[in-house]
């Protein structure tokens, strides 16, 4: 069956849009579960010590960096792939099962010595990152390839981000309850988490497969039929707008600290793990609202302007949150909601700016490299998460927190600094690269 025949029966844009959004929803269910509850699981249920958590943060950071560096390689391999299904969809099909399996294993740490627990976790986490790259890069590449018109693509990206936030909410609010229900005990157990995550992983990847069955990518142009690795990376290096988006995103790693450490923070600040449901609900509400509103904002101003504005406003909000303090949970929730609005705007703008940069470099060079270009989106997301987890982990170690320790005001203040001042500085610095963002040699915004 030829590539032309494979692309002959193309589902309607509406069907493709629904499939992409649903697939991303399932994928985000898994990502949220891992990023939000992994540290909580390791500390509270796998009983990793303070020294062990220091090792865990090192493992996560090292694995994320290795994984992130490998993303462009994965992307370039995708760009050179030629099958009857295209270059992106095969990776959607064959990555689903490994991601589901490895996600389940991350929450099934065996009850053995701490050294063996850390080895088991390290191996599974490294493999999980590689498998997740193979499922994340092609999904974003499909969005850029299947929806060529900028406004339509921005709408799809906004819905992907919005329903990703809804998925975040369902996982954040529902997974602890689901784990408790499957513990079959008076309180949540490690086995309860293992069962809950296994079910969520299978369900999430089943939804993700809709992207393979109902989305079609852009046919490969003749001049792109045999791109070499050198040409792909050379084109990437020349894509200055894309590189500026990546730099601004990485510098804004602080945006991810609340998600990475919020569940641990509420235990330290309020001695109640359940309060993270309120904090999570606040940030999710902001993400969802902003994701739906951003396409309307993009009709009135440029992505560059929104990227700068969302970064600076977020910086100011985090500073104000630090001054207000954490004593009043409702006040904290208001600030988290407002920072969620800025994060939602940034998420949509980030993806659309990368897609626009891919179109721009294709017009200028004749080379379209969806795989390697959208691999950079997953690259920066992982690097941002890795740095956020590392920084938060260092603050946890500095505070001396571990399960069962007596929580002191000094410990609370230390962790509060990590989720307010660090993001404030990070967001402020991240605005700078976007000032220099250009497309086609003209100034945007």
N, C-alpha and C positions, 0 to 999 in steps of 0.2 A: 504494500500500500504506500503510495507516494505521499510526500509532504503536502502536495497540492490537494490530493484527495482528502487527507486528514483535516485540512482546513476548509473543505467545501461545506460541510454541515456545521455551520457556526451557530450556536445558541444566540438568542437575542441579547442585546446589551443588558436588558433588565434581568434576565436569567443569569447571565454571567456576573452581574453585580451582586445579586443575592447569594450566589455560590461563593464568591470571593469573601463577602462579609461573613457568611456562616462559617467558612473554613477558617478565617482569621479568628472568629469567636472561639472555635474549638481549640485552636493553637494557643490562644491567649489564656484559656482555662488552665492549660498545663504550665505555661510560663509563669503565670501568677502564683500558682500553687508552689512551684519550686522557689521562686524568688522571695515570696512572702513568708512561707512557713518552714523553710529548710533549717534556718538557724534555731527557730523555736523547737522544731522536732529534735534537732541534735542536742540542744541544751536540756529541754524538759523531759524528753522521752527516750533518747538514746543515751542520756546521762554523760555527755562529754564534759570534761572538766574545763576550768578556766584556761589551763595550759593547752588543753586539747583544742579549745575554740581558737586560740592563737594560731595553732597549726591549721585548723580549718580555714581561717581567713587567708592564710598563706596558700593553701591548696586552691581555694576558690579564685584568688587573684592570679596565681600562676596558670591555672587551667583556662581562665577567661582570656588571659593575654595570649597564650598559645592558640586557643580557639579563635580569638579575634584575628590574629596574624594569619591564620589559615583560611579565614573567610574569603579574602581576595583570590586565593588559590582555588577554593571551591567555586567561586564565581567565574573564574577564567575557564575552569574545566566545563562548567555549564555552558558558557558561550561557545565552546568548541564541540559541544555535543550535537549530534545529528541523528534523530530518530523519526519514525513515522508519526510520533506524537509531538514532535518539536524538540526544543532544547531544554525547556523548563519543566514541563509536565511530568516527564519520567521521574524526576527527583521528588516531586510531590508524591507520586505513587509509592516509591520504594523506601522513602524515609519514615513513613508513618509508623510502621511496626517497631523499628528500633527505638524511636522516640518514646513510644508508649511503654515498652519494656524497661528502658533505662530510667524513665521517670519513676516507675513503680519501685525499682531497686534502690533509688536514692532514699526512699522512705521505708526501707526494709533492712536497715543496718542490723547485722546479727548481734546477739547478746553474747559478747566475748570480751577479750581484753581490749583496752582502749587503743592500743597500737593497731590491732587487727581491724577495729572499727574504722580508724582513720585511713588505713590502707584500702579497705573496702570502699569507703566513701570517695577517696581520691580517685581510684580507678573508674568507678561508676560516673563520677562527676565529669571527668575528662572525656569519657566516651559519650556521655550525654550531650556535652557541648558540641562535639563534632557532629553527632547525629542531628542536633537541633539546627545547626548551620545548614545542613543539607535539606531541611524542610522550610527554613525561614527565608533563605535567599531566593529560591524559585517562586515562593508565594508573592513576595514584593516585586520580583521581576515580572510576574504575570500581570500585576496591577499596572505597571508601567507599559507593558507591551500590549495588553488587550484593550486598554482605554487610551487612545492616542490623543484625543482632544483635551486640552489642559483643564477646562472647566469641568468636564465630565469626570476626569481623573481626580480632580480635587474633591468632587462630591463622593466618589467611591472611597478615597482615602479618609475623608471625614467620617463616613459611616463605619469603615473598618476600625478607626480609632475610637469612635463612640461605642460601638458594640464590643470592642476590646475592653473598654472601661466598664461596660456592663458585665462582661465576663469576669473582669477583675473584682467587681462587686460581689457577684455570685460566689466566686471562689473565696474571697476574703470573709464574707459573712457566712457562707454555707459550709465550707470545708471543716471548720472546727466542730460544727453541729453534726455534720456527716460522720466525722471521725468518732465523735462521742457515741452516735447511734450504732456504729459498727463495732464499738468496743465491747458491747454486751456486758458492761460492768458499771458500777456506780460512778466511775469517773473515766475520762478518756485515757486510753492506753496506747502504747506503741503499735500494737497489732491493729487497733482501730484506725490509726493513721495509715498503716500499710494497706489495709483493705480499701479505705476511702480513696487513696491516691491511685491505686490500681484501677478502680472503676472509673475515676475521673480521667485518667490517662487514656483508657480505651475509648471512652465516649468522645473525648476531645479530638483524638486522631481520626475517629470515624467521621466526624463532621469536617475535619480538615481535608479528607479525601474528596469532598465535593468539588474542590478546586480542580482536581484532575478530570473529573467526569463532565463538568459543565462550563469550563472556561477554555478559551482558545487564544493562543498567543499570536502575535504578529508574524506573518511569514518571513522567513529569512531572505534578505536581499542577496542577489548573486555575488556582489562584491564582499559580502560578509560570510560567504560559504566556508572559507578555509582560513579563518583568522588564526594567526600564530600568537603564542603567549607574549612574545616581545611586542607585537603590535597592540595587543589588548592592554598591557601594562603601560605602554608608551602613551596610548590614548587617554588612559586614566590619569597619568601624570600631567597631561596637558589640560585636563579639565579643572581649571582653577576655581570656577564657581562651586563645583562639587567638593573640592578640597577645603574650601573655606567653610562650607556647611559642616563638614566632618570636624574641623578644628573647633568651630563654635559649639558643636554638640559635645565633644569630649570635655571641653573646659566647663561645660554645664553639668558635670557628673553629679553635682550636689542635688539636682532635681530628683534623683533616685534614692536619696538617703532615707527619706521617710518611709518609702515602700520597703527598702531593704531592712530597716531597723525598727519600724514602727511597732511591730508586735512585741519586740523585746522592750522597747521604751515604755509602753503602757504598763508592763509588769513592774518595771523599776519605778515609774512615776506614781502609779495609782494602785499597784499591787493587785491588779485585776486584768488578766489576759483578755477577758471578754470586752473590755473597753475599746480594744482595737477595732471592733465592729463599728463603733461610732466614728472613730477616726477614719477608718476605711471608707465608710459611707460618705463622709464629707468630701474626701478627695475624689471619690468616684463620681459624685454628683457634679463637681466642678469639671471633671474630665468629659463627662457625657454632654453637658450643656455647651461647653466650649467647642467640642468636636463638631456638633451640629451647627453652631453659629459661625465657625471659622470660614466656610465657603462664602457666606454672605459678606464677611469682612474682606475677603480676597477680591470681591467685586469692586470694593471701594478703595483698596490700597494694595500695596505689593506684599509678597511674602517676606521680602527683606525687611520692610518696615515693621511687620508683625513680629518677626523673629527678634528684632532689637527691642521693641516695646515690651514683649512678653518677658524677656530676660530681665530688663531693668525693673519692671513692676514686680516681678517675682523676688528680686533682690530686696526691694524695699519692704515687701510683705514679710519676708523671713526676718529681717531686722526688727520690724515692729512686733513680730511674734515673740522674739527673744525678750524684748523689753516688757511685753505683757506678762510673760512667765507662763508656767504650765499648771499653776494651782487651780485654775478654773477650766475644766474640761470643755464646757460650751464655748468659751473664748478661743481655746485651741482649735476646736472644730470649725469655727468661723474662718480663722486664718488658713487652716488646711483646705477648706472649700475654695477660698480665694486663690491660693497657690495652685490648686487643682485646675482652676480656670486658665491660669497662665500656662500650665503644663499641657492642657488640652490644645490650646492654640499652637504651642510650639511643636507638638507631635504632628499635627496636620501639616503645618508649614514646612517642617523638616522634610517630610516625605515628598511633598509636592515640589519643593525646591530641588531635591535630588532628581526627581523625574524630569523636571524642566531642564536641568543641567545635562541629563542624558540626551534629550532631544536636541539641545543646543550643540553639543559636541558632535552629534550625528550630522547636523546640518553643516558644520564647519569642516569635518574630516571624512564624512562618508562612512564612518564606523559606528555601529550601534552595539554597545556592550552592556546589555541589561544585567547579565549575570554578575559580572565583576563590579559594576557600578552599584547595584542594589546589595551586593555583598558588603559594601562599605557601610550601608545603613545598619545591617546586623552587626558589623564590626564595631561601630561606635556605640550601639546599644549595649553590647556585651562589655566593652571597655568601660563605659559609664557605670554599668552595674558592678563590674569588678572593682573599680576604684571606690564606688560608694560603699560596697561591702567591706573593703579593706579599711577605709577610713572609719566606718562605724565600728568595725571589729577592734581597731586600735583603741578607740574611745572606750569600748566595753572592757578591754584588757586593762586600760589605764584606770578605769573606775573600780576594777577588781570584782566585777559582778560574775556570779555563777549561781546555779540552782541552790537554794537554801541559805544563801548568805544574808546577813542582816543589812538591809538597805539603809544607807545614810543620806542626809541632804547633799553632802558633797558628791556622792555617787550620782544622785539625780541631776545635779547641776552640770556635771561632766557630760552626761549623755544628752542633756538639753542643748548644750553647746553644739553637739555633733549634728543635730537635726534642725538648727536654726542659723547659727553664724556660718558654719561651713557652706550650706546651700546659698546663703546670702552672698558670700564672696564669690562662689562658683558661678552663680547666675550673672553677676555683674561683669565678670571677666569674659563670660561666654558671648556677651553682646558685641564685643570688639570685632571679631572676624566678619560678622554679618554686615558691618559698615562697608566693607570692601567687595561685597558680592556683586558681580556683574554677569550679564548674559549677552553674548554676541558683541562684546565690546561696548555696550551701552549701559548706562546706569539705571538701575531699577529703583523705583520708589522715589 
